[in-house]
Amino acid sequence: MKWKGGKTCSFAAVAMALSGVARAQTAAPPAAPAQAAPAPPTAEPAPAFLQPSGTPVDFDATRPFISIFIAPGILANTEPHYPDPFFKVGRTPVALRMAPGVYTISAESPDIPSGSTILRVGSEPVLVRVKAGSDGMRGLGTLLMAAGAASLLAAIVIEVSYSPAPNGIAKSQIAVPLFIVGGAGVASGLTFYLLSGTTFEQEGPKPDRRGPAVAVTSVW
């Protein structure tokens, strides 16, 4: 097709040019280079007191799956702090071979109060039994102690400040029952609290039925 002035325009050429521009604008960007996969985490080294040729030490419990933590030496503070000296060795029942020495043992579980004890490992096999306490009983003991303390405080306040009216009730008739109830509440609450704690029993020597290569067997 010819236009005025003798100039020729090719619609086919224009269409091809526009198509090329559109393809260039919509072309996908080049793919980013693939990132290298992260290296798998390295396992923590076993604590030095766990030795294949050490003394057999077994941990059992009245409830399953109680976590056992061990720290070398005698520690007065077993609460979580940094740096943490305790190593988790597994959940009951757990069998270890430990180097002779003195250790602090801590037992923990969401359903029981935490407890700790001192363990002395010599050359004879040892069995440590964890007697799990009760969080519910400990809570009841705390509640009874709080109620008993409140009753005792009320009795003291009455003894100090109460002035009966003529022909009224004597303050001893109010304070004495409060003293009795308060004392009973504190005593029973303290008993429940102490009985609900997690305790340990150590039995040994215990016959060893394992080979020298066993270091740790446990359910994690």
C-alpha distance (Angstrom), angle and dihedral (degrees) to the residues before:
residue distance angle dihedral
M1 . . .
K2 3.79 . .
W3 3.77 127.2 .
K4 3.81 129.6 -152.8
G5 3.82 111.6 -70.5
G6 3.82 93.2 34.8
K7 3.83 96.6 -81.5
T8 3.79 116.2 145.3
C9 3.82 124.4 -151.1
S10 3.75 122.9 -165.0
F11 3.76 112.2 -150.0
A12 3.77 90.5 -167.4
A13 3.80 92.7 57.7
V14 3.84 92.0 49.1
A15 3.78 92.0 49.1
M16 3.80 92.1 50.7
A17 3.81 91.5 49.4
L18 3.81 92.7 50.4
S19 3.81 91.1 47.8
G20 3.80 90.8 52.9
V21 3.80 92.2 51.3
A22 3.81 91.5 49.9
R23 3.81 92.1 50.4
A24 3.80 90.8 49.5
Q25 3.83 91.9 51.5
T26 3.82 94.7 47.4
A27 3.78 97.3 42.8
A28 3.84 113.2 123.7
P29 3.82 115.3 -107.1
P30 3.79 116.2 -108.9
A31 3.77 114.6 -83.6
A32 3.80 116.1 -100.1
P33 3.78 114.8 -114.4
A34 3.79 113.2 -94.6
Q35 3.80 114.6 -101.6
A36 3.76 119.3 -125.9
A37 3.82 115.1 -105.1
P38 3.83 113.6 -104.5
A39 3.76 115.5 -102.6
P40 3.82 114.8 -104.0
P41 3.82 114.5 -102.9
T42 3.76 114.4 -95.7
A43 3.79 118.0 -119.1
E44 3.79 116.7 -109.5
P45 3.80 113.3 -108.5
A46 3.78 116.4 -106.9
P47 3.82 115.0 -102.9
A48 3.79 115.6 -95.7
F49 3.82 94.1 -116.0
L50 3.82 91.2 65.7
Q51 3.80 104.8 85.2
P52 3.82 130.0 167.8
S53 3.81 89.7 -134.5
G54 3.83 95.8 42.4
T55 3.80 130.2 113.5
P56 3.84 114.7 -71.2
V57 3.81 111.0 -110.2
D58 3.81 120.4 179.8
F59 3.80 126.5 -166.0
D60 3.80 121.1 -157.5
A61 3.80 131.8 167.1
T62 3.78 142.6 -163.8
R63 3.82 87.1 -119.1
P64 3.81 126.9 43.3
F65 3.78 126.9 -112.3
I66 3.80 100.2 22.2
S67 3.81 109.7 161.0
I68 3.81 115.2 -121.1
F69 3.81 120.6 -152.1
I70 3.82 124.1 -173.0
A71 3.81 130.8 -165.4
P72 3.81 125.0 -179.0
G73 3.80 114.5 -114.6
I74 3.79 132.5 12.7
L75 3.81 113.3 -52.2
A76 3.78 122.3 -170.5
N77 3.80 93.4 -169.8
T78 3.81 113.1 58.9
E79 3.81 95.1 165.2
P80 3.84 117.3 114.7
H81 3.80 111.3 -83.6
Y82 3.79 140.0 146.9
P83 2.94 126.2 -66.6
D84 3.78 91.5 30.4
P85 3.82 110.3 -142.3
F86 3.82 93.2 -168.5
F87 3.80 125.2 96.2
K88 3.80 120.8 -157.1
V89 3.80 106.9 -130.9
G90 3.80 98.6 178.3
R91 3.79 144.8 -79.6
T92 3.78 125.5 -66.3
P93 2.90 128.9 -50.3
V94 3.81 92.7 46.2
A95 3.82 130.4 155.9
L96 3.80 121.9 -158.0
R97 3.78 141.8 172.2
M98 3.79 109.3 -138.9
A99 3.78 135.5 -175.0
P100 3.83 113.5 -111.2
G101 3.78 112.6 -92.7
V102 3.80 145.3 88.4
Y103 3.80 120.3 -60.7
T104 3.79 139.9 178.1
I105 3.81 112.1 -129.5
S106 3.81 122.7 -158.9
A107 3.82 126.0 -172.5
E108 3.80 120.1 -161.1
S109 3.79 137.9 174.8
P110 3.82 134.7 153.9
D111 3.83 90.7 -115.2
I112 3.81 101.2 47.9
P113 3.82 137.7 51.3
S114 3.79 112.3 -98.3
G115 3.79 116.5 -106.5
S116 3.79 137.2 -174.3
T117 3.79 138.8 -167.6
I118 3.79 142.0 172.2
L119 3.80 117.9 -102.8
R120 3.80 124.3 -164.3
V121 3.79 113.3 -159.3
G122 3.80 118.7 -160.8
S123 3.78 131.8 157.7
E124 3.84 97.2 -64.3
P125 3.84 123.5 83.9
V126 3.80 114.0 -102.2
L127 3.81 134.0 -155.9
V128 3.82 117.0 -157.2
R129 3.80 115.9 -166.0
V130 3.79 118.8 -162.0
K131 3.80 113.2 -148.2
A132 3.79 102.4 -156.0
G133 3.78 117.6 -139.1
S134 3.80 129.1 -147.3
D135 3.79 126.5 -104.4
G136 3.81 90.3 -161.7
M137 3.80 93.5 55.3
R138 3.79 90.7 45.7
G139 3.81 90.3 52.7
L140 3.81 90.6 49.9
G141 3.80 90.4 50.4
T142 3.80 91.3 51.0
L143 3.81 90.8 50.0
L144 3.81 93.0 49.9
M145 3.80 92.0 49.0
A146 3.81 91.1 50.3
A147 3.83 92.1 49.6
G148 3.80 91.8 46.3
A149 3.79 92.2 49.4
A150 3.81 90.7 50.1
S151 3.82 90.3 51.3
L152 3.80 91.9 50.1
L153 3.79 91.2 48.7
A154 3.80 90.7 51.1
A155 3.82 90.7 50.5
I156 3.80 91.4 51.5
V157 3.81 91.7 49.5
I158 3.80 90.9 50.8
E159 3.80 92.3 49.0
V160 3.80 91.4 51.2
S161 3.80 103.4 40.0
Y162 3.81 110.4 18.1
S163 3.80 115.8 108.9
P164 3.81 113.0 -177.5
A165 3.76 120.5 -142.9
P166 3.82 119.6 -119.1
N167 3.82 109.8 -71.2
G168 3.84 87.1 7.4
I169 3.81 131.3 127.8
A170 3.80 114.7 -67.2
K171 3.78 114.7 -119.1
S172 3.79 91.1 -124.8
Q173 3.80 89.0 63.9
I174 3.84 87.9 61.6
A175 3.78 102.4 32.4
V176 3.81 98.7 47.4
P177 3.84 95.5 57.2
L178 3.80 89.1 46.4
F179 3.81 90.5 51.9
I180 3.82 90.5 50.0
V181 3.81 94.6 47.2
G182 3.79 92.3 43.6
G183 3.79 94.1 49.5
A184 3.80 91.8 47.8
G185 3.80 91.1 49.0
V186 3.80 94.0 50.4
A187 3.81 93.0 45.3
S188 3.81 95.4 47.7
G189 3.80 92.4 42.7
L190 3.79 91.8 51.5
T191 3.82 89.9 48.9
F192 3.82 92.2 51.7
Y193 3.80 90.8 45.8
L194 3.80 93.9 52.0
L195 3.80 94.5 44.1
S196 3.80 92.4 49.9
G197 3.81 94.7 60.9
T198 3.81 125.0 108.0
T199 3.80 111.7 -106.1
F200 3.81 136.6 -175.6
E201 3.78 134.5 -134.3
Q202 3.80 122.7 -164.3
E203 3.77 121.6 -153.6
G204 3.79 125.9 -177.6
P205 2.87 163.7 -146.6
K206 3.79 92.4 25.0
P207 3.83 124.9 -174.7
D208 3.80 111.6 -104.0
R209 3.80 116.5 -134.8
R210 3.80 98.8 171.1
G211 3.75 132.9 96.0
P212 3.81 122.2 -112.8
A213 3.82 92.5 -105.4
V214 3.82 95.3 66.3
A215 3.81 112.2 104.8
V216 3.82 106.8 156.4
T217 3.80 132.1 3.0
S218 3.77 116.2 174.1
V219 3.80 148.3 130.8
W220 3.81 106.9 -108.5
